Amino acid sequence: MTAVLKRELRSYFTSPIAYVFIGILCALYGFQYWIVMLNGSSYYITSYVYQNMFMWSLMLLPIITMRSMCEDRKNKTDQALLTAPVSVTGIVWGKYLACLTVYLIAMLLCLVPALVIGIFSSPSWASIFGTFVGTILYGAAMLSIGVFISSMTVSQVVSAIVTFIVSVLMLMINSLAGMVQLSFLANFMNWISFNTRYQAFTAGTFSISSIVFFLSVIAVFTFLTARKLESRRWS
């Protein structure tokens, strides 16, 4: 797994992908912090920047995941990887952790301005760090879904588009649940909603059940990706 992780990280940082993702995300947050400074209130760090930060992240996640699995398949290097002395699970986790590492680097850089502003003001740190942790968990779960989608196609464009659509649907699922007439279906949609789990973190509350939920999503989709990869090993 470590060898795959290093290989993937090298691939991300020797190509524009990681820099484009980190650069765009930091630029978007920089713009929002500029608006915060214009308002002259540390309150907006929470209400304007960090309560909306996950939306920017989710829109950009396909940049990271689109090549994670399908590039090897497109370049015909997947068979060499599958015959290497590493388990399929190790391959999947190596690729997933590489995506997660790029995401975490970007998120940590986006937290720096809040720490600087905090020197001169008193923002709601519980809400900021709660939102930050919630955004990381939300993004980590979406990354696992994106990696799974990437394993289903040979086209990076298709992978990116489908992952983007899924991200948008996950953002809208609560609204869609409100339009459903069947109560059991609406309740189920609200239960699987990432937004429902995320909201607890924005209030500065660290919900154990929400943490377990996001970690379970990661486990399920990495397992499904491994099974998809395993099926190609013997095909």
Secondary structure, 3 states (H helix, E strand, C coil): CHHHHHHHHHHHHCCHHHHHHHHHHHHHHHHHHHHHHHHCCCHHHHHHHHCCHHHHHHHHHHHHHCCCCHHHHHCCCHHHHHCCCCCHHHHHHHHHHHHHHHHHHHHHHHHHHHHHHHHHCCCCHHHHHHHHHHHHHHHHHHHHHHHHHHHCCCCHHHHHHHHHHHHHHHHHHHHHHHHCCCHHHHHHHHHHCHHHHHHHHHCCCCCHHHHHHHHHHHHHHHHHHHHHHHHHHCC
